Amino acid sequence: MNAGGPAQGSPFHDLADYVAIPRIGALRLAPDGSWLAAAVQTLSADRKKYLTSIWRIDTQGGPPRRLTRSAEGEASPRFLPDGSLLFTSKRPDPGAGAEEDGDVAALWLLPPGGGEARIIAALPGGVNTAEVARDTGAIVLASPVMPAAAADPETAADDGRLRKERADAGVTAILHESAPVRYWDHDLGPDQIRLFSVDPDRLRETDGPEEFSGLRDLTPEPGRALDEEPFEVTPDGTGVITGWWQWNPAGQSHAELVMIDVATGKRRVLLSVPEYNFESPRVSPDGRFIVCVRETQNTPARPADVTLVVLDVDGSGASGESGRDLLPGLDRWPREPAWSPDSDAVYFAADDGGRRPVFRVDLATGDVGRVTSDDGAYTDLNVAPDGRYLYALRAAVDSPPVPVRIDLNPTAAHAAPAPLDGPGVPLALPGRLEEVQATADDGRPIRSWLVLPEGASAAAPAPLLLWVHGGPMSSWNSWSWRWNPWLMAARGYAVLLPDPALSTGYGQAFIARGYRDWGPRPCADVMAATETAAARPDINADRVGMMGGSYGGYMANWMAGHTDRFKAIVSHAGLWVLDQMFGTTDHPMFWRPEFGDPLTEPEMYEANSPHRHIERIRTPMLVIHGNKDYRVPVGEALRLWWDLARHGAEAKFLYFPDENHWILAPGNARIWYETVFAFLAQHVLGQPWERPALL
């Protein structure tokens, strides 16, 4: 056992090696089913940031091959019917001057037979993403545009003029006339996301198309309706299906499902009910149906719920304005729907008991079956053109995302997915993973994953770290590069990953146990899980620490004021003063239905706000926050740090001026872990404090 100091042998023992591991982040299947385009993050040459490039992964096996290289990176792979690959990149256009390079992303095309990639669309605000019609190859792209830009066909040119005038005048101000005003780590506005159709002639102009010709604005004056909304093009290229936000801070904001006619730009509402959000649409291969995610918004009486609904492309057959529920008997939250090639079934993934398996629902009968039976968490579902295989990324607590092939032949039901060769995988882990279960004070079972370091035994019990997940409606069921327990295992710690009340994958009743009771109920659950784990002979019950981020940071702050069980507590991006946080977060409308108005309904805030218990905090705390965090604004950490200081509590504050809710830059990620290691070594292991050299 080597708690506090790294052993040797795997990338988890050296942070420089760890941050250099390639990370597979997305998959897209080629039209002929022969290969997958994978978006892979790798370290830049100066090791100061990650760059995304596109790799080829053959579906029948073989070594992966990198397809794109540039100092700016490439992302968002999409295919045309002929096998040409589209991607976005800020790489310079070989035919443009240096002054035109690198500010925003353009849309590029890589021919199916190889050769040089070329730009097919560039707009003043850049190209966020593009989608392609399955049959015709029609392209629709999303781009931010200044609201005062002229009407089509002069939209793009006028947008460029306005941006230049704004820059020349030194103007950075933004006038908001509706919510929201910022998202995650960036301000929203003054530009607004619009959709543009791309004239097919641009694909044939190998010498470079005329600057903005053949780019037609489909969504003039969208406001903030298209922010963060995925969209889909119908197979024949005549329509675009997308979520469309209706923002109403004084009431119920909600996302409609709309169809936009590509020829006319006319928008037609397909589904609209204030209590639901309709998002992530997918059109069936035969072009007849739409399936989308329907989220029931939370209210003071009940938490949110999620299902899949289906309707005809023309909006009929929806069983009312909310769509026909495909999964009325499934008490799980489905995500990422993917159609079978015959349009008779939909595949999807859903959290389930600490896993995220793939399911299949029959469109006609509504029968639901589980496709995978292992411990994996599946994303990026791609069904082969002949329906025989499903390709996906499989991750787990003990595996980074790996591309896999799942046999859909009924005779191969529940066969193990076949891993495909991908960069950076597999990895050797410095320990083992076990599943454990505790019983809460109300009798409910609380399941957890327990990461154990090599050598943990009754003769050499390991110190224990409790990690509480964020969300709060989430689950410890997948790999995390940001919160990786195997880095702790490499330093001799055991890590407990419980799913308390509010966690997904256990049904609505389990979520409801902690609804409007954020502090006491989940706290009791994680304490039951902690004591059960600490009672094991291979765990040192006298050396226990606690860590959490986001909602887990809230729980860290809550537990600090309610128990002295832990030797140290690490609170990352944690909520501290609830009425303050819910009014300054980037999306206050999400929280308000559950907690109410703090001015007229203060009871929920008073009962669940950790800051009310500051005088009881005795445990040393490490507070961590990024200044660009708009989900949990940095004011939470500043107030917590000040309150701890004025009450004489032992604490440190690790502050990242240019990071968001997550610490993403490789150098900052290393400092995050180095500081956490040193803090835990001091208080959990009783070693002298060693300040990281670069702080």
Secondary structure by P-SEA (a helix, b strand, c coil): ccccccccccccccaaaaaaccccccccccccccccccbbbbbcccccbbbbbbbbbbccccbbbbccccccccccccccccbbbbbccccccccccccccccbbbbbbbcccccbbbbcccccccccccccccccbbbbbbbbbccccccccaaaaaaaaaaaaaaaacccbbbbccccccccccccccbbbbbbbbccccccccccccccccccccccccccccccbbbbbcccccbbbbbbbbcccccccbbbbbcccccccbbbbcccccccccccccccccccbbbbbbbbcccccccbbbbbbbbccccccccccccccccccccccccccccccccccccccccccccbbbbbbbccccbbbbccccccccccccccccccbbbbbbbcccccbbbbbbbccccccccccccccccccccccccbbbbbbbbcccbbbbbbbbbbcccccccbbbbbbbbbbcccccccccccccccaaaaaaabbbbbbbbcccccccccccccccccccccaaaaaaaaaaaaaaacccccccbbbbbbccaaaaaaaaaaaccccccbbbbccccccaaaaaaccccccccccccccccccaaaaaaccccccccccccbbbbbbbcccccccaaaaaaaaaaaaaacccbbbbbbcccccccccaaaaaaaaaaaaaaaaaccccccccccccc
